[in-house]
């Protein structure tokens, strides 16, 4: 049998092994495109596109505020960096979405273990920014708590789903123990806002997993007592709550953010024409929603809120026919984390919630936060992947009793 002729670059023919590889990769991408939730993907990409324009609007304010006599930052400094982080984030999201459900679960669990260890190292060898020690310097700054968010949702879903195999397993106690460990590690940094977000995700998943309401109520009561104790004995929490109630620098910042948000009216003042944004701290991160309001208008702000609601609704609708408990819990947890962080940020900018130092997901500038959020979205896309032919056959079986 004649062997394949040698491959000559530019000759227009690939060797048989390369052709098989190309067909295999093309087939994998075709399967991915068939199974992925394209509506969800479109909503996510729309938010990221808005984020690109928003960071372009906010970049001059932050660049001028952070410039010094020694280092003069270009007005588009943060915009250029954001585009680079977004490109890396998109690659991360795409790679994670290619995983099977089982591979996404394993990756999330391993990431959770790694980030818990990293969180333990932060108080010892971490670096401080603005008075908070939340980063590890590994050549680049890494914020372990950001990467723990998607891993926590997946790991918690995995633990709570054990009760399907054995209802007697103490999954509530195990999950509460992990939540307690995460809370302690975060509050040491200090990061009270993220602690609240993690606790909210835990509560949603514990409630959804079908655990006895009495036990969940006891755990929720313990959480409320924990918040009260934090106010009494934890300076970071007391400072944020007192500032929200009135007075202090944090209150002035949130008040300015609220006034900036409303300054542009319904249609906004136009790109780079806003003036109130120049007084905002962290205009490109924590208060980017206010910058959007001033320069693009309240209508665009409403569109952003609708996009977040559409993402939440899309995931919940897709889960209505899902029978696997882990899939339901993991997808719900990832969505709760994304949606919860988004609405906390929006409410802070509206002066309806204490300042948390929390970015607007997929829109705010960020390094670790952008990559971690895109990774979480990639996990969500992977976990909600569905074979349309299998779903059609299941529907036929339900309607006719015959599985084709």
Beta strands, then each sheet from edge to edge (+ up, - down):
strand 1: 127-129
strand 2: 132-137
strand 3: 141-142
sheet 1: 1+ 2- 3+
end
